[in-house]
């Protein structure tokens, strides 16, 4: 079983920045994409951004221009740079990795943005 470990969450004031990182516990050569999701209090988990092995990226509209995903899928690492954070960005952020036959989730890291 693969473990995805996130780091970098914390408390920040509105307008501030945080950088989240995610790495797999062992290298999985079949991972084709990695992504970030988040779950705000009382809400369902939602997709934020995806990075593919080919380097393509996609973002939810609410984070476009503020968040940047990067990483090395071959090494099973992905980073999320979050700038100009807003209180509505508060939530638990989860790393996700897709392989042809499976998908794995990290345990999440808390991001809290104060107003």
Phi and psi in radians as a Rosetta constraint file:
Dihedral C 1 N 2 CA 2 C 2 CIRCULARHARMONIC -1.674 0.35
Dihedral N 2 CA 2 C 2 N 3 CIRCULARHARMONIC 2.360 0.35
Dihedral C 2 N 3 CA 3 C 3 CIRCULARHARMONIC -1.872 0.35
Dihedral N 3 CA 3 C 3 N 4 CIRCULARHARMONIC 2.320 0.35
Dihedral C 3 N 4 CA 4 C 4 CIRCULARHARMONIC -1.832 0.35
Dihedral N 4 CA 4 C 4 N 5 CIRCULARHARMONIC 2.239 0.35
Dihedral C 4 N 5 CA 5 C 5 CIRCULARHARMONIC -2.051 0.35
Dihedral N 5 CA 5 C 5 N 6 CIRCULARHARMONIC 2.072 0.35
Dihedral C 5 N 6 CA 6 C 6 CIRCULARHARMONIC -1.668 0.35
Dihedral N 6 CA 6 C 6 N 7 CIRCULARHARMONIC 2.683 0.35
Dihedral C 6 N 7 CA 7 C 7 CIRCULARHARMONIC -2.641 0.35
Dihedral N 7 CA 7 C 7 N 8 CIRCULARHARMONIC 2.829 0.35
Dihedral C 7 N 8 CA 8 C 8 CIRCULARHARMONIC 1.856 0.35
Dihedral N 8 CA 8 C 8 N 9 CIRCULARHARMONIC -0.049 0.35
Dihedral C 8 N 9 CA 9 C 9 CIRCULARHARMONIC -1.213 0.35
Dihedral N 9 CA 9 C 9 N 10 CIRCULARHARMONIC 3.021 0.35
Dihedral C 9 N 10 CA 10 C 10 CIRCULARHARMONIC 2.848 0.35
Dihedral N 10 CA 10 C 10 N 11 CIRCULARHARMONIC -2.892 0.35
Dihedral C 10 N 11 CA 11 C 11 CIRCULARHARMONIC -1.878 0.35
Dihedral N 11 CA 11 C 11 N 12 CIRCULARHARMONIC 2.299 0.35
Dihedral C 11 N 12 CA 12 C 12 CIRCULARHARMONIC -2.523 0.35
Dihedral N 12 CA 12 C 12 N 13 CIRCULARHARMONIC 2.647 0.35
Dihedral C 12 N 13 CA 13 C 13 CIRCULARHARMONIC -1.384 0.35
Dihedral N 13 CA 13 C 13 N 14 CIRCULARHARMONIC 2.711 0.35
Dihedral C 13 N 14 CA 14 C 14 CIRCULARHARMONIC -0.952 0.35
Dihedral N 14 CA 14 C 14 N 15 CIRCULARHARMONIC 2.400 0.35
Dihedral C 14 N 15 CA 15 C 15 CIRCULARHARMONIC 1.610 0.35
Dihedral N 15 CA 15 C 15 N 16 CIRCULARHARMONIC -0.192 0.35
Dihedral C 15 N 16 CA 16 C 16 CIRCULARHARMONIC -1.477 0.35
Dihedral N 16 CA 16 C 16 N 17 CIRCULARHARMONIC -3.049 0.35
Dihedral C 16 N 17 CA 17 C 17 CIRCULARHARMONIC -2.296 0.35
Dihedral N 17 CA 17 C 17 N 18 CIRCULARHARMONIC 2.655 0.35
Dihedral C 17 N 18 CA 18 C 18 CIRCULARHARMONIC -2.492 0.35
Dihedral N 18 CA 18 C 18 N 19 CIRCULARHARMONIC 2.712 0.35
Dihedral C 18 N 19 CA 19 C 19 CIRCULARHARMONIC -2.220 0.35
Dihedral N 19 CA 19 C 19 N 20 CIRCULARHARMONIC 2.098 0.35
Dihedral C 19 N 20 CA 20 C 20 CIRCULARHARMONIC -1.783 0.35
Dihedral N 20 CA 20 C 20 N 21 CIRCULARHARMONIC 2.511 0.35
Dihedral C 20 N 21 CA 21 C 21 CIRCULARHARMONIC -2.237 0.35
Dihedral N 21 CA 21 C 21 N 22 CIRCULARHARMONIC 2.664 0.35
Dihedral C 21 N 22 CA 22 C 22 CIRCULARHARMONIC -2.503 0.35
Dihedral N 22 CA 22 C 22 N 23 CIRCULARHARMONIC 2.368 0.35
Dihedral C 22 N 23 CA 23 C 23 CIRCULARHARMONIC -2.450 0.35
Dihedral N 23 CA 23 C 23 N 24 CIRCULARHARMONIC 2.563 0.35
Dihedral C 23 N 24 CA 24 C 24 CIRCULARHARMONIC -1.462 0.35
Dihedral N 24 CA 24 C 24 N 25 CIRCULARHARMONIC 2.609 0.35
Dihedral C 24 N 25 CA 25 C 25 CIRCULARHARMONIC -1.204 0.35
Dihedral N 25 CA 25 C 25 N 26 CIRCULARHARMONIC -0.401 0.35
Dihedral C 25 N 26 CA 26 C 26 CIRCULARHARMONIC -2.598 0.35
Dihedral N 26 CA 26 C 26 N 27 CIRCULARHARMONIC 2.713 0.35
Dihedral C 26 N 27 CA 27 C 27 CIRCULARHARMONIC -1.291 0.35
Dihedral N 27 CA 27 C 27 N 28 CIRCULARHARMONIC 2.222 0.35
Dihedral C 27 N 28 CA 28 C 28 CIRCULARHARMONIC -1.999 0.35
Dihedral N 28 CA 28 C 28 N 29 CIRCULARHARMONIC 1.947 0.35
Dihedral C 28 N 29 CA 29 C 29 CIRCULARHARMONIC -1.282 0.35
Dihedral N 29 CA 29 C 29 N 30 CIRCULARHARMONIC -0.225 0.35
Dihedral C 29 N 30 CA 30 C 30 CIRCULARHARMONIC -1.664 0.35
Dihedral N 30 CA 30 C 30 N 31 CIRCULARHARMONIC 0.006 0.35
Dihedral C 30 N 31 CA 31 C 31 CIRCULARHARMONIC -1.149 0.35
Dihedral N 31 CA 31 C 31 N 32 CIRCULARHARMONIC 2.245 0.35
Dihedral C 31 N 32 CA 32 C 32 CIRCULARHARMONIC -1.835 0.35
Dihedral N 32 CA 32 C 32 N 33 CIRCULARHARMONIC -0.364 0.35
Dihedral C 32 N 33 CA 33 C 33 CIRCULARHARMONIC -2.773 0.35
Dihedral N 33 CA 33 C 33 N 34 CIRCULARHARMONIC 2.679 0.35
Dihedral C 33 N 34 CA 34 C 34 CIRCULARHARMONIC -2.286 0.35
Dihedral N 34 CA 34 C 34 N 35 CIRCULARHARMONIC 2.619 0.35
Dihedral C 34 N 35 CA 35 C 35 CIRCULARHARMONIC -2.548 0.35
Dihedral N 35 CA 35 C 35 N 36 CIRCULARHARMONIC 2.935 0.35
Dihedral C 35 N 36 CA 36 C 36 CIRCULARHARMONIC -2.109 0.35
Dihedral N 36 CA 36 C 36 N 37 CIRCULARHARMONIC 2.399 0.35
Dihedral C 36 N 37 CA 37 C 37 CIRCULARHARMONIC -2.178 0.35
Dihedral N 37 CA 37 C 37 N 38 CIRCULARHARMONIC 2.895 0.35
Dihedral C 37 N 38 CA 38 C 38 CIRCULARHARMONIC -2.521 0.35
Dihedral N 38 CA 38 C 38 N 39 CIRCULARHARMONIC 2.732 0.35
Dihedral C 38 N 39 CA 39 C 39 CIRCULARHARMONIC -2.305 0.35
Dihedral N 39 CA 39 C 39 N 40 CIRCULARHARMONIC 1.980 0.35
Dihedral C 39 N 40 CA 40 C 40 CIRCULARHARMONIC -1.423 0.35
Dihedral N 40 CA 40 C 40 N 41 CIRCULARHARMONIC 2.739 0.35
Dihedral C 40 N 41 CA 41 C 41 CIRCULARHARMONIC -0.964 0.35
Dihedral N 41 CA 41 C 41 N 42 CIRCULARHARMONIC 2.232 0.35
Dihedral C 41 N 42 CA 42 C 42 CIRCULARHARMONIC 1.327 0.35
Dihedral N 42 CA 42 C 42 N 43 CIRCULARHARMONIC 0.133 0.35
Dihedral C 42 N 43 CA 43 C 43 CIRCULARHARMONIC -2.163 0.35
Dihedral N 43 CA 43 C 43 N 44 CIRCULARHARMONIC 2.882 0.35
Dihedral C 43 N 44 CA 44 C 44 CIRCULARHARMONIC -1.346 0.35
Dihedral N 44 CA 44 C 44 N 45 CIRCULARHARMONIC 2.735 0.35
Dihedral C 44 N 45 CA 45 C 45 CIRCULARHARMONIC -1.135 0.35
Dihedral N 45 CA 45 C 45 N 46 CIRCULARHARMONIC 2.419 0.35
Dihedral C 45 N 46 CA 46 C 46 CIRCULARHARMONIC -2.289 0.35
Dihedral N 46 CA 46 C 46 N 47 CIRCULARHARMONIC 2.608 0.35
Dihedral C 46 N 47 CA 47 C 47 CIRCULARHARMONIC -1.298 0.35
Dihedral N 47 CA 47 C 47 N 48 CIRCULARHARMONIC 2.464 0.35
Dihedral C 47 N 48 CA 48 C 48 CIRCULARHARMONIC -1.960 0.35
Dihedral N 48 CA 48 C 48 N 49 CIRCULARHARMONIC -0.931 0.35
Dihedral C 48 N 49 CA 49 C 49 CIRCULARHARMONIC -2.817 0.35
Dihedral N 49 CA 49 C 49 N 50 CIRCULARHARMONIC 2.691 0.35
Dihedral C 49 N 50 CA 50 C 50 CIRCULARHARMONIC -2.306 0.35
Dihedral N 50 CA 50 C 50 N 51 CIRCULARHARMONIC 2.496 0.35
Dihedral C 50 N 51 CA 51 C 51 CIRCULARHARMONIC -2.153 0.35
Dihedral N 51 CA 51 C 51 N 52 CIRCULARHARMONIC 2.198 0.35
Dihedral C 51 N 52 CA 52 C 52 CIRCULARHARMONIC -1.675 0.35
Dihedral N 52 CA 52 C 52 N 53 CIRCULARHARMONIC 2.888 0.35
Dihedral C 52 N 53 CA 53 C 53 CIRCULARHARMONIC -1.037 0.35
Dihedral N 53 CA 53 C 53 N 54 CIRCULARHARMONIC -0.544 0.35
Dihedral C 53 N 54 CA 54 C 54 CIRCULARHARMONIC -1.373 0.35
Dihedral N 54 CA 54 C 54 N 55 CIRCULARHARMONIC -0.068 0.35
Dihedral C 54 N 55 CA 55 C 55 CIRCULARHARMONIC 1.663 0.35
Dihedral N 55 CA 55 C 55 N 56 CIRCULARHARMONIC 0.018 0.35
Dihedral C 55 N 56 CA 56 C 56 CIRCULARHARMONIC -1.284 0.35
Dihedral N 56 CA 56 C 56 N 57 CIRCULARHARMONIC 2.569 0.35
Dihedral C 56 N 57 CA 57 C 57 CIRCULARHARMONIC -2.253 0.35
Dihedral N 57 CA 57 C 57 N 58 CIRCULARHARMONIC 2.730 0.35
Dihedral C 57 N 58 CA 58 C 58 CIRCULARHARMONIC -2.578 0.35
Dihedral N 58 CA 58 C 58 N 59 CIRCULARHARMONIC 2.573 0.35
Dihedral C 58 N 59 CA 59 C 59 CIRCULARHARMONIC -2.352 0.35
Dihedral N 59 CA 59 C 59 N 60 CIRCULARHARMONIC 2.577 0.35
Dihedral C 59 N 60 CA 60 C 60 CIRCULARHARMONIC -1.173 0.35
Dihedral N 60 CA 60 C 60 N 61 CIRCULARHARMONIC 2.527 0.35
Dihedral C 60 N 61 CA 61 C 61 CIRCULARHARMONIC -0.982 0.35
Dihedral N 61 CA 61 C 61 N 62 CIRCULARHARMONIC -0.626 0.35
Dihedral C 61 N 62 CA 62 C 62 CIRCULARHARMONIC -1.196 0.35
Dihedral N 62 CA 62 C 62 N 63 CIRCULARHARMONIC -0.273 0.35
Dihedral C 62 N 63 CA 63 C 63 CIRCULARHARMONIC -1.986 0.35
Dihedral N 63 CA 63 C 63 N 64 CIRCULARHARMONIC -0.074 0.35
Dihedral C 63 N 64 CA 64 C 64 CIRCULARHARMONIC -1.024 0.35
Dihedral N 64 CA 64 C 64 N 65 CIRCULARHARMONIC 2.352 0.35
Dihedral C 64 N 65 CA 65 C 65 CIRCULARHARMONIC 1.478 0.35
Dihedral N 65 CA 65 C 65 N 66 CIRCULARHARMONIC -0.195 0.35
Dihedral C 65 N 66 CA 66 C 66 CIRCULARHARMONIC -2.014 0.35
Dihedral N 66 CA 66 C 66 N 67 CIRCULARHARMONIC -0.620 0.35
Dihedral C 66 N 67 CA 67 C 67 CIRCULARHARMONIC -1.883 0.35
Dihedral N 67 CA 67 C 67 N 68 CIRCULARHARMONIC 2.525 0.35
Dihedral C 67 N 68 CA 68 C 68 CIRCULARHARMONIC -2.331 0.35
Dihedral N 68 CA 68 C 68 N 69 CIRCULARHARMONIC 2.190 0.35
Dihedral C 68 N 69 CA 69 C 69 CIRCULARHARMONIC -1.744 0.35
Dihedral N 69 CA 69 C 69 N 70 CIRCULARHARMONIC 2.448 0.35
Dihedral C 69 N 70 CA 70 C 70 CIRCULARHARMONIC -2.635 0.35
Dihedral N 70 CA 70 C 70 N 71 CIRCULARHARMONIC 3.000 0.35
Dihedral C 70 N 71 CA 71 C 71 CIRCULARHARMONIC 2.678 0.35
Dihedral N 71 CA 71 C 71 N 72 CIRCULARHARMONIC -2.968 0.35
Dihedral C 71 N 72 CA 72 C 72 CIRCULARHARMONIC -2.325 0.35
Dihedral N 72 CA 72 C 72 N 73 CIRCULARHARMONIC 1.701 0.35
Dihedral C 72 N 73 CA 73 C 73 CIRCULARHARMONIC -1.085 0.35
Dihedral N 73 CA 73 C 73 N 74 CIRCULARHARMONIC -0.608 0.35
Dihedral C 73 N 74 CA 74 C 74 CIRCULARHARMONIC -1.077 0.35
Dihedral N 74 CA 74 C 74 N 75 CIRCULARHARMONIC -0.529 0.35
Dihedral C 74 N 75 CA 75 C 75 CIRCULARHARMONIC -1.736 0.35
Dihedral N 75 CA 75 C 75 N 76 CIRCULARHARMONIC 0.101 0.35
Dihedral C 75 N 76 CA 76 C 76 CIRCULARHARMONIC 1.057 0.35
Dihedral N 76 CA 76 C 76 N 77 CIRCULARHARMONIC 0.743 0.35
Dihedral C 76 N 77 CA 77 C 77 CIRCULARHARMONIC -2.217 0.35
Dihedral N 77 CA 77 C 77 N 78 CIRCULARHARMONIC 2.501 0.35
Dihedral C 77 N 78 CA 78 C 78 CIRCULARHARMONIC -2.528 0.35
Dihedral N 78 CA 78 C 78 N 79 CIRCULARHARMONIC 2.504 0.35
Dihedral C 78 N 79 CA 79 C 79 CIRCULARHARMONIC -2.215 0.35
Dihedral N 79 CA 79 C 79 N 80 CIRCULARHARMONIC 2.539 0.35
Dihedral C 79 N 80 CA 80 C 80 CIRCULARHARMONIC -2.176 0.35
Dihedral N 80 CA 80 C 80 N 81 CIRCULARHARMONIC 1.952 0.35
Dihedral C 80 N 81 CA 81 C 81 CIRCULARHARMONIC -1.606 0.35
Dihedral N 81 CA 81 C 81 N 82 CIRCULARHARMONIC 2.112 0.35
Dihedral C 81 N 82 CA 82 C 82 CIRCULARHARMONIC -2.028 0.35
Dihedral N 82 CA 82 C 82 N 83 CIRCULARHARMONIC 2.050 0.35
Dihedral C 82 N 83 CA 83 C 83 CIRCULARHARMONIC -2.026 0.35
Dihedral N 83 CA 83 C 83 N 84 CIRCULARHARMONIC 2.840 0.35
Dihedral C 83 N 84 CA 84 C 84 CIRCULARHARMONIC 0.828 0.35
Dihedral N 84 CA 84 C 84 N 85 CIRCULARHARMONIC 0.892 0.35
Dihedral C 84 N 85 CA 85 C 85 CIRCULARHARMONIC -1.146 0.35
Dihedral N 85 CA 85 C 85 N 86 CIRCULARHARMONIC 2.561 0.35
Dihedral C 85 N 86 CA 86 C 86 CIRCULARHARMONIC -2.096 0.35
Dihedral N 86 CA 86 C 86 N 87 CIRCULARHARMONIC 2.723 0.35
Dihedral C 86 N 87 CA 87 C 87 CIRCULARHARMONIC -0.954 0.35
Dihedral N 87 CA 87 C 87 N 88 CIRCULARHARMONIC -0.566 0.35
Dihedral C 87 N 88 CA 88 C 88 CIRCULARHARMONIC -1.270 0.35
Dihedral N 88 CA 88 C 88 N 89 CIRCULARHARMONIC -0.079 0.35
Dihedral C 88 N 89 CA 89 C 89 CIRCULARHARMONIC -1.469 0.35
Dihedral N 89 CA 89 C 89 N 90 CIRCULARHARMONIC -0.090 0.35
Dihedral C 89 N 90 CA 90 C 90 CIRCULARHARMONIC -1.073 0.35
Dihedral N 90 CA 90 C 90 N 91 CIRCULARHARMONIC 2.387 0.35
Dihedral C 90 N 91 CA 91 C 91 CIRCULARHARMONIC 2.827 0.35
Dihedral N 91 CA 91 C 91 N 92 CIRCULARHARMONIC -3.107 0.35
Dihedral C 91 N 92 CA 92 C 92 CIRCULARHARMONIC -1.644 0.35
Dihedral N 92 CA 92 C 92 N 93 CIRCULARHARMONIC 2.222 0.35
Dihedral C 92 N 93 CA 93 C 93 CIRCULARHARMONIC -1.784 0.35
Dihedral N 93 CA 93 C 93 N 94 CIRCULARHARMONIC 2.253 0.35
Dihedral C 93 N 94 CA 94 C 94 CIRCULARHARMONIC -2.037 0.35
Dihedral N 94 CA 94 C 94 N 95 CIRCULARHARMONIC 2.394 0.35
Dihedral C 94 N 95 CA 95 C 95 CIRCULARHARMONIC -1.542 0.35
Dihedral N 95 CA 95 C 95 N 96 CIRCULARHARMONIC 2.589 0.35
Dihedral C 95 N 96 CA 96 C 96 CIRCULARHARMONIC -2.499 0.35
Dihedral N 96 CA 96 C 96 N 97 CIRCULARHARMONIC 2.451 0.35
Dihedral C 96 N 97 CA 97 C 97 CIRCULARHARMONIC -2.300 0.35
Dihedral N 97 CA 97 C 97 N 98 CIRCULARHARMONIC 2.314 0.35
Dihedral C 97 N 98 CA 98 C 98 CIRCULARHARMONIC -1.922 0.35
Dihedral N 98 CA 98 C 98 N 99 CIRCULARHARMONIC 2.240 0.35
Dihedral C 98 N 99 CA 99 C 99 CIRCULARHARMONIC -2.105 0.35
Dihedral N 99 CA 99 C 99 N 100 CIRCULARHARMONIC 2.916 0.35
Dihedral C 99 N 100 CA 100 C 100 CIRCULARHARMONIC -0.980 0.35
Dihedral N 100 CA 100 C 100 N 101 CIRCULARHARMONIC -0.574 0.35
Dihedral C 100 N 101 CA 101 C 101 CIRCULARHARMONIC -1.997 0.35
Dihedral N 101 CA 101 C 101 N 102 CIRCULARHARMONIC 0.058 0.35
Dihedral C 101 N 102 CA 102 C 102 CIRCULARHARMONIC -2.814 0.35
Dihedral N 102 CA 102 C 102 N 103 CIRCULARHARMONIC 2.867 0.35
Dihedral C 102 N 103 CA 103 C 103 CIRCULARHARMONIC -2.370 0.35
Dihedral N 103 CA 103 C 103 N 104 CIRCULARHARMONIC 2.446 0.35
Dihedral C 103 N 104 CA 104 C 104 CIRCULARHARMONIC -2.174 0.35
Dihedral N 104 CA 104 C 104 N 105 CIRCULARHARMONIC 2.569 0.35
Dihedral C 104 N 105 CA 105 C 105 CIRCULARHARMONIC -2.062 0.35
Dihedral N 105 CA 105 C 105 N 106 CIRCULARHARMONIC 2.567 0.35
Dihedral C 105 N 106 CA 106 C 106 CIRCULARHARMONIC -1.452 0.35
Dihedral N 106 CA 106 C 106 N 107 CIRCULARHARMONIC 3.066 0.35
Dihedral C 106 N 107 CA 107 C 107 CIRCULARHARMONIC -1.509 0.35
Dihedral N 107 CA 107 C 107 N 108 CIRCULARHARMONIC -0.200 0.35
Dihedral C 107 N 108 CA 108 C 108 CIRCULARHARMONIC 1.711 0.35
Dihedral N 108 CA 108 C 108 N 109 CIRCULARHARMONIC 2.669 0.35
Dihedral C 108 N 109 CA 109 C 109 CIRCULARHARMONIC -2.369 0.35
Dihedral N 109 CA 109 C 109 N 110 CIRCULARHARMONIC 2.384 0.35
Dihedral C 109 N 110 CA 110 C 110 CIRCULARHARMONIC -1.416 0.35
Dihedral N 110 CA 110 C 110 N 111 CIRCULARHARMONIC 2.311 0.35
Dihedral C 110 N 111 CA 111 C 111 CIRCULARHARMONIC -2.117 0.35
Dihedral N 111 CA 111 C 111 N 112 CIRCULARHARMONIC 2.168 0.35
Dihedral C 111 N 112 CA 112 C 112 CIRCULARHARMONIC -2.177 0.35
Dihedral N 112 CA 112 C 112 N 113 CIRCULARHARMONIC 2.167 0.35
Dihedral C 112 N 113 CA 113 C 113 CIRCULARHARMONIC -1.986 0.35
Dihedral N 113 CA 113 C 113 N 114 CIRCULARHARMONIC 2.052 0.35
Dihedral C 113 N 114 CA 114 C 114 CIRCULARHARMONIC -1.613 0.35
Dihedral N 114 CA 114 C 114 N 115 CIRCULARHARMONIC 2.600 0.35
